[in-house]
Amino acid sequence: MIELLVVISVITPLMAVLMPALNRAREVVCRSPLPQGSLCFTMYTGDHDGKFVPGIDEDWPRWMRNL
């Protein structure tokens, strides 16, 4: 029984230290594709006389047109 308490008391602080680091890593992975998408739109408009992908018109949100 004491061994179990020792193991739990060792693992708990380790998890408390590792969980924020894992959450930050997960957040970085989620954000990494965002600049690539913007770059794709920029390259497309550069190759097509400043026009967006077909189908994007005035109904699209302003942030999408400003990319």
Backbone atoms as SQL, in Angstrom:
CREATE TABLE atoms (id INTEGER PRIMARY KEY, chain TEXT, resi INTEGER, resn TEXT, atom TEXT, x REAL, y REAL, z REAL);
INSERT INTO atoms VALUES
  (1, 'A', 1, 'MET', 'N', 0.811, -1.191, 0.000),
  (2, 'A', 1, 'MET', 'CA', 0.000, 0.000, 0.000),
  (3, 'A', 1, 'MET', 'C', 0.860, 1.263, 0.000),
  (4, 'A', 2, 'ILE', 'N', 1.931, 1.250, 0.784),
  (5, 'A', 2, 'ILE', 'CA', 2.815, 2.413, 0.857),
  (6, 'A', 2, 'ILE', 'C', 3.519, 2.629, -0.477),
  (7, 'A', 3, 'GLU', 'N', 3.867, 1.524, -1.150),
  (8, 'A', 3, 'GLU', 'CA', 4.538, 1.648, -2.445),
  (9, 'A', 3, 'GLU', 'C', 3.638, 2.372, -3.448),
  (10, 'A', 4, 'LEU', 'N', 2.368, 2.057, -3.412),
  (11, 'A', 4, 'LEU', 'CA', 1.416, 2.704, -4.311),
  (12, 'A', 4, 'LEU', 'C', 1.329, 4.200, -4.031),
  (13, 'A', 5, 'LEU', 'N', 1.308, 4.573, -2.778),
  (14, 'A', 5, 'LEU', 'CA', 1.272, 5.988, -2.420),
  (15, 'A', 5, 'LEU', 'C', 2.543, 6.710, -2.858),
  (16, 'A', 6, 'VAL', 'N', 3.681, 6.041, -2.752),
  (17, 'A', 6, 'VAL', 'CA', 4.942, 6.639, -3.189),
  (18, 'A', 6, 'VAL', 'C', 4.928, 6.849, -4.695),
  (19, 'A', 7, 'VAL', 'N', 4.469, 5.855, -5.426),
  (20, 'A', 7, 'VAL', 'CA', 4.409, 5.971, -6.886),
  (21, 'A', 7, 'VAL', 'C', 3.473, 7.103, -7.290),
  (22, 'A', 8, 'ILE', 'N', 2.329, 7.183, -6.662),
  (23, 'A', 8, 'ILE', 'CA', 1.382, 8.254, -6.976),
  (24, 'A', 8, 'ILE', 'C', 1.970, 9.616, -6.633),
  (25, 'A', 9, 'SER', 'N', 2.672, 9.704, -5.512),
  (26, 'A', 9, 'SER', 'CA', 3.259, 10.990, -5.121),
  (27, 'A', 9, 'SER', 'C', 4.407, 11.400, -6.028),
  (28, 'A', 10, 'VAL', 'N', 5.036, 10.448, -6.710),
  (29, 'A', 10, 'VAL', 'CA', 6.100, 10.780, -7.663),
  (30, 'A', 10, 'VAL', 'C', 5.495, 11.163, -9.011),
  (31, 'A', 11, 'ILE', 'N', 4.484, 10.450, -9.438),
  (32, 'A', 11, 'ILE', 'CA', 3.893, 10.678, -10.762),
  (33, 'A', 11, 'ILE', 'C', 3.098, 11.985, -10.808),
  (34, 'A', 12, 'THR', 'N', 2.427, 12.338, -9.744),
  (35, 'A', 12, 'THR', 'CA', 1.579, 13.533, -9.732),
  (36, 'A', 12, 'THR', 'C', 2.343, 14.818, -10.045),
  (37, 'A', 13, 'PRO', 'N', 3.482, 15.108, -9.407),
  (38, 'A', 13, 'PRO', 'CA', 4.209, 16.336, -9.776),
  (39, 'A', 13, 'PRO', 'C', 4.761, 16.297, -11.200),
  (40, 'A', 14, 'LEU', 'N', 5.159, 15.107, -11.643),
  (41, 'A', 14, 'LEU', 'CA', 5.645, 15.001, -13.024),
  (42, 'A', 14, 'LEU', 'C', 4.537, 15.342, -14.018),
  (43, 'A', 15, 'MET', 'N', 3.346, 14.848, -13.772),
  (44, 'A', 15, 'MET', 'CA', 2.220, 15.157, -14.654),
  (45, 'A', 15, 'MET', 'C', 1.873, 16.642, -14.598),
  (46, 'A', 16, 'ALA', 'N', 1.988, 17.238, -13.418),
  (47, 'A', 16, 'ALA', 'CA', 1.693, 18.664, -13.278),
  (48, 'A', 16, 'ALA', 'C', 2.668, 19.511, -14.083),
  (49, 'A', 17, 'VAL', 'N', 3.885, 19.042, -14.237),
  (50, 'A', 17, 'VAL', 'CA', 4.890, 19.771, -15.015),
  (51, 'A', 17, 'VAL', 'C', 4.718, 19.505, -16.506),
  (52, 'A', 18, 'LEU', 'N', 4.393, 18.277, -16.875),
  (53, 'A', 18, 'LEU', 'CA', 4.330, 17.904, -18.287),
  (54, 'A', 18, 'LEU', 'C', 3.051, 18.348, -18.994),
  (55, 'A', 19, 'MET', 'N', 1.932, 18.406, -18.313),
  (56, 'A', 19, 'MET', 'CA', 0.667, 18.731, -18.973),
  (57, 'A', 19, 'MET', 'C', 0.656, 20.114, -19.629),
  (58, 'A', 20, 'PRO', 'N', 1.135, 21.181, -18.989),
  (59, 'A', 20, 'PRO', 'CA', 1.161, 22.476, -19.685),
  (60, 'A', 20, 'PRO', 'C', 2.059, 22.459, -20.922),
  (61, 'A', 21, 'ALA', 'N', 3.172, 21.737, -20.849),
  (62, 'A', 21, 'ALA', 'CA', 4.058, 21.652, -22.012),
  (63, 'A', 21, 'ALA', 'C', 3.373, 20.918, -23.155),
  (64, 'A', 22, 'LEU', 'N', 2.649, 19.867, -22.853),
  (65, 'A', 22, 'LEU', 'CA', 1.927, 19.138, -23.900),
  (66, 'A', 22, 'LEU', 'C', 0.822, 19.995, -24.509),
  (67, 'A', 23, 'ASN', 'N', 0.140, 20.769, -23.696),
  (68, 'A', 23, 'ASN', 'CA', -0.911, 21.652, -24.215),
  (69, 'A', 23, 'ASN', 'C', -0.334, 22.732, -25.123),
  (70, 'A', 24, 'ARG', 'N', 0.821, 23.289, -24.761),
  (71, 'A', 24, 'ARG', 'CA', 1.458, 24.294, -25.620),
  (72, 'A', 24, 'ARG', 'C', 1.890, 23.675, -26.943),
  (73, 'A', 25, 'ALA', 'N', 2.434, 22.471, -26.894),
  (74, 'A', 25, 'ALA', 'CA', 2.850, 21.797, -28.127),
  (75, 'A', 25, 'ALA', 'C', 1.645, 21.533, -29.022),
  (76, 'A', 26, 'ARG', 'N', 0.541, 21.126, -28.443),
  (77, 'A', 26, 'ARG', 'CA', -0.676, 20.869, -29.217),
  (78, 'A', 26, 'ARG', 'C', -1.187, 22.160, -29.856),
  (79, 'A', 27, 'GLU', 'N', -1.094, 23.265, -29.139),
  (80, 'A', 27, 'GLU', 'CA', -1.535, 24.558, -29.667),
  (81, 'A', 27, 'GLU', 'C', -0.662, 24.996, -30.838),
  (82, 'A', 28, 'VAL', 'N', 0.641, 24.781, -30.738),
  (83, 'A', 28, 'VAL', 'CA', 1.551, 25.142, -31.826),
  (84, 'A', 28, 'VAL', 'C', 1.238, 24.323, -33.065),
  (85, 'A', 29, 'VAL', 'N', 0.964, 23.046, -32.892),
  (86, 'A', 29, 'VAL', 'CA', 0.638, 22.186, -34.029),
  (87, 'A', 29, 'VAL', 'C', -0.658, 22.636, -34.685),
  (88, 'A', 30, 'CYS', 'N', -1.621, 23.066, -33.899),
  (89, 'A', 30, 'CYS', 'CA', -2.897, 23.520, -34.461),
  (90, 'A', 30, 'CYS', 'C', -2.752, 24.832, -35.223),
  (91, 'A', 31, 'ARG', 'N', -1.868, 25.703, -34.779),
  (92, 'A', 31, 'ARG', 'CA', -1.713, 27.011, -35.425),
  (93, 'A', 31, 'ARG', 'C', -0.797, 26.982, -36.638),
  (94, 'A', 32, 'SER', 'N', 0.017, 25.977, -36.795),
  (95, 'A', 32, 'SER', 'CA', 1.010, 25.989, -37.866),
  (96, 'A', 32, 'SER', 'C', 0.418, 26.017, -39.276),
  (97, 'A', 33, 'PRO', 'N', -0.728, 25.403, -39.573),
  (98, 'A', 33, 'PRO', 'CA', -1.256, 25.471, -40.941),
  (99, 'A', 33, 'PRO', 'C', -1.830, 26.831, -41.325),
  (100, 'A', 34, 'LEU', 'N', -2.115, 27.704, -40.367),
  (101, 'A', 34, 'LEU', 'CA', -2.759, 28.981, -40.681),
  (102, 'A', 34, 'LEU', 'C', -1.931, 29.863, -41.611),
  (103, 'A', 35, 'PRO', 'N', -0.647, 30.104, -41.353),
  (104, 'A', 35, 'PRO', 'CA', 0.128, 30.931, -42.284),
  (105, 'A', 35, 'PRO', 'C', 0.266, 30.290, -43.663),
  (106, 'A', 36, 'GLN', 'N', 0.273, 28.969, -43.719),
  (107, 'A', 36, 'GLN', 'CA', 0.385, 28.293, -45.006),
  (108, 'A', 36, 'GLN', 'C', -0.849, 28.546, -45.865),
  (109, 'A', 37, 'GLY', 'N', -2.024, 28.571, -45.236),
  (110, 'A', 37, 'GLY', 'CA', -3.247, 28.856, -45.980),
  (111, 'A', 37, 'GLY', 'C', -3.240, 30.260, -46.537),
  (112, 'A', 38, 'SER', 'N', -2.780, 31.210, -45.756),
  (113, 'A', 38, 'SER', 'CA', -2.680, 32.590, -46.223),
  (114, 'A', 38, 'SER', 'C', -1.700, 32.691, -47.381),
  (115, 'A', 39, 'LEU', 'N', -0.595, 31.976, -47.286),
  (116, 'A', 39, 'LEU', 'CA', 0.399, 31.982, -48.360),
  (117, 'A', 39, 'LEU', 'C', -0.183, 31.389, -49.641),
  (118, 'A', 40, 'CYS', 'N', -1.006, 30.355, -49.508),
  (119, 'A', 40, 'CYS', 'CA', -1.637, 29.758, -50.692),
  (120, 'A', 40, 'CYS', 'C', -2.538, 30.762, -51.403),
  (121, 'A', 41, 'PHE', 'N', -3.349, 31.499, -50.635),
  (122, 'A', 41, 'PHE', 'CA', -4.211, 32.513, -51.244),
  (123, 'A', 41, 'PHE', 'C', -3.384, 33.610, -51.904),
  (124, 'A', 42, 'THR', 'N', -2.323, 34.028, -51.247),
  (125, 'A', 42, 'THR', 'CA', -1.473, 35.084, -51.796),
  (126, 'A', 42, 'THR', 'C', -0.818, 34.636, -53.092),
  (127, 'A', 43, 'MET', 'N', -0.310, 33.412, -53.118),
  (128, 'A', 43, 'MET', 'CA', 0.332, 32.905, -54.336),
  (129, 'A', 43, 'MET', 'C', -0.681, 32.756, -55.467),
  (130, 'A', 44, 'TYR', 'N', -1.894, 32.297, -55.143),
  (131, 'A', 44, 'TYR', 'CA', -2.918, 32.136, -56.166),
  (132, 'A', 44, 'TYR', 'C', -3.278, 33.479, -56.781),
  (133, 'A', 45, 'THR', 'N', -3.500, 34.485, -55.931),
  (134, 'A', 45, 'THR', 'CA', -3.859, 35.797, -56.466),
  (135, 'A', 45, 'THR', 'C', -2.713, 36.398, -57.263),
  (136, 'A', 46, 'GLY', 'N', -1.480, 36.116, -56.893),
  (137, 'A', 46, 'GLY', 'CA', -0.336, 36.607, -57.656),
  (138, 'A', 46, 'GLY', 'C', -0.264, 35.993, -59.041),
  (139, 'A', 47, 'ASP', 'N', -0.670, 34.733, -59.144),
  (140, 'A', 47, 'ASP', 'CA', -0.633, 34.041, -60.433),
  (141, 'A', 47, 'ASP', 'C', -1.852, 34.320, -61.302),
  (142, 'A', 48, 'HIS', 'N', -2.911, 34.877, -60.740),
  (143, 'A', 48, 'HIS', 'CA', -4.157, 35.062, -61.478),
  (144, 'A', 48, 'HIS', 'C', -4.626, 36.515, -61.463),
  (145, 'A', 49, 'ASP', 'N', -3.729, 37.437, -61.716),
  (146, 'A', 49, 'ASP', 'CA', -4.038, 38.864, -61.855),
  (147, 'A', 49, 'ASP', 'C', -4.781, 39.432, -60.644),
  (148, 'A', 50, 'GLY', 'N', -4.421, 39.015, -59.461),
  (149, 'A', 50, 'GLY', 'CA', -5.011, 39.561, -58.247),
  (150, 'A', 50, 'GLY', 'C', -6.404, 39.059, -57.928),
  (151, 'A', 51, 'LYS', 'N', -6.885, 38.052, -58.640),
  (152, 'A', 51, 'LYS', 'CA', -8.226, 37.515, -58.396),
  (153, 'A', 51, 'LYS', 'C', -8.141, 36.345, -57.429),
  (154, 'A', 52, 'PHE', 'N', -9.155, 36.272, -56.556),
  (155, 'A', 52, 'PHE', 'CA', -9.223, 35.166, -55.613),
  (156, 'A', 52, 'PHE', 'C', -9.667, 33.890, -56.300),
  (157, 'A', 53, 'VAL', 'N', -9.653, 32.832, -55.532),
  (158, 'A', 53, 'VAL', 'CA', -10.120, 31.536, -56.009),
  (159, 'A', 53, 'VAL', 'C', -11.562, 31.693, -56.489),
  (160, 'A', 54, 'PRO', 'N', -11.957, 31.051, -57.589),
  (161, 'A', 54, 'PRO', 'CA', -13.338, 31.181, -58.066),
  (162, 'A', 54, 'PRO', 'C', -14.341, 30.828, -56.970),
  (163, 'A', 55, 'GLY', 'N', -15.369, 31.626, -56.890),
  (164, 'A', 55, 'GLY', 'CA', -16.400, 31.397, -55.889),
  (165, 'A', 55, 'GLY', 'C', -16.331, 32.381, -54.737),
  (166, 'A', 56, 'ILE', 'N', -15.233, 33.093, -54.593),
  (167, 'A', 56, 'ILE', 'CA', -15.131, 34.080, -53.523),
  (168, 'A', 56, 'ILE', 'C', -15.661, 35.403, -54.059),
  (169, 'A', 57, 'ASP', 'N', -16.713, 35.895, -53.457),
  (170, 'A', 57, 'ASP', 'CA', -17.305, 37.152, -53.911),
  (171, 'A', 57, 'ASP', 'C', -17.555, 38.055, -52.708),
  (172, 'A', 58, 'GLU', 'N', -18.391, 39.033, -52.875),
  (173, 'A', 58, 'GLU', 'CA', -18.632, 40.013, -51.820),
  (174, 'A', 58, 'GLU', 'C', -19.345, 39.418, -50.608),
  (175, 'A', 59, 'ASP', 'N', -19.928, 38.250, -50.744),
  (176, 'A', 59, 'ASP', 'CA', -20.619, 37.635, -49.613),
  (177, 'A', 59, 'ASP', 'C', -19.653, 37.031, -48.599),
  (178, 'A', 60, 'TRP', 'N', -18.395, 36.881, -48.986),
  (179, 'A', 60, 'TRP', 'CA', -17.413, 36.306, -48.066),
  (180, 'A', 60, 'TRP', 'C', -17.068, 37.321, -46.991),
  (181, 'A', 61, 'PRO', 'N', -16.700, 36.838, -45.813),
  (182, 'A', 61, 'PRO', 'CA', -16.330, 37.768, -44.739),
  (183, 'A', 61, 'PRO', 'C', -15.155, 38.651, -45.138),
  (184, 'A', 62, 'ARG', 'N', -15.095, 39.796, -44.519),
  (185, 'A', 62, 'ARG', 'CA', -14.062, 40.776, -44.864),
  (186, 'A', 62, 'ARG', 'C', -12.657, 40.232, -44.629),
  (187, 'A', 63, 'TRP', 'N', -12.465, 39.464, -43.549),
  (188, 'A', 63, 'TRP', 'CA', -11.121, 38.953, -43.263),
  (189, 'A', 63, 'TRP', 'C', -10.647, 38.026, -44.362),
  (190, 'A', 64, 'MET', 'N', -11.586, 37.298, -44.997),
  (191, 'A', 64, 'MET', 'CA', -11.207, 36.381, -46.075),
  (192, 'A', 64, 'MET', 'C', -10.762, 37.167, -47.303),
  (193, 'A', 65, 'ARG', 'N', -11.455, 38.258, -47.598),
  (194, 'A', 65, 'ARG', 'CA', -11.067, 39.070, -48.756),
  (195, 'A', 65, 'ARG', 'C', -9.751, 39.785, -48.506),
  (196, 'A', 66, 'ASN', 'N', -9.439, 40.096, -47.239),
  (197, 'A', 66, 'ASN', 'CA', -8.219, 40.829, -46.917),
  (198, 'A', 66, 'ASN', 'C', -6.981, 39.951, -46.866),
  (199, 'A', 67, 'LEU', 'N', -7.152, 38.644, -46.918),
  (200, 'A', 67, 'LEU', 'CA', -5.975, 37.772, -46.909),
  (201, 'A', 67, 'LEU', 'C', -5.145, 38.056, -48.135);
